Structure formats: C-alpha cells, structure tokens
C-alpha cells in the first residue's frame, strides 16, 4: 500500500483522525468507527504489517546465501533497500513518534521480532568466525544505528556524494570485524 495522503500525515507527526483514515481508504467514516474504537487500534495493524513486510524483504535477500557473512551482508543491504525504496513505511516505523504514542515498547513489539532476527544473523556470523568475547547485542545495535543513519542521511542530504550502499555496508561490517 503506498503511503500518501492521511498516512503520510501520520508519518509527519500531524494528527491523524479516524475520519481522515476512512477518507484515505475510501469508506464511510462510520465503517471505520465500527471496526476501530481508537486510532491506536487502527494504526497498530498498519505498523505490524510494515514490520512483517520489512522482515519478508530481508528473509528473501538472505535466503539466496549460505555463508553467515554473506547472509549478514544481504540482511544489511535488504534493510537499506527497504528504507530507501519505501521511505514512508520506513519513516513510520523508525522515525515517527507515532509508535511511542501507540504505547508500543520494545518487548513483544513487531519491531522486536525483526531486531531479534538481526541479532541472530549477527550471532551466526560471530560464531562462524569463532570471535571470542564479542558482544553480539552491542554489535547489532551499533550496526543497526549505522544502517539507520545511512538511510536517514541519504533522504535528508540527497546532494551529498554518497558512495554506493554496498561500500557503506562493507565498511560498517569491517569496522565491527563481521566481514
């Protein structure tokens, strides 16, 4: 589902009403009110769907690889690809205050499942390289912060002479001794 109109408003942190959501999807407001009592009830499934979409995108990219390093690199590149090709969805998931307003914390959230898969991919890479003493959780957080920063900066600074995302991913992975 393309993110535009009312949904873009939600991404930009402006108020989103159930009436605006009804208008966006082309149904009578009463239809939305019957199905969803609050905006949270309406938007939580949207957030869950976008996280599932991101996970499917990552899984498809990783599936083609057998080595743990190649799978981690594919995971990173799929994250970039999703963020850069679906900016509205990505911004809703990672840059809007909407999820906090919905009362979504980390534990048990749709995003935690995606991040746990990321940690597992990092863990497999560390184990395959027999790196002792490496803090997998810390490395995953640093790597994710780097990936997110690159996605966000590419939107906000499109005129900057960015190297290819593959180069940036490789440098991040090398800096963490994961490539």
HELIX and SHEET records of a PDB file:
HELIX    1   1 UNK A    5  UNK A   11  1                                   7    
HELIX    2   2 UNK A   18  UNK A   25  1                                   8    
HELIX    3   3 UNK A   29  UNK A   35  1                                   7    
HELIX    4   4 UNK A   39  UNK A   63  1                                  25    
HELIX    5   5 UNK A   68  UNK A   85  1                                  18    
HELIX    6   6 UNK A   87  UNK A   94  1                                   8    
HELIX    7   7 UNK A   98  UNK A  101  1                                   4    
HELIX    8   8 UNK A  110  UNK A  128  1                                  19    
HELIX    9   9 UNK A  136  UNK A  156  1                                  21    
HELIX   10  10 UNK A  165  UNK A  175  1                                  11    
END                                                                             
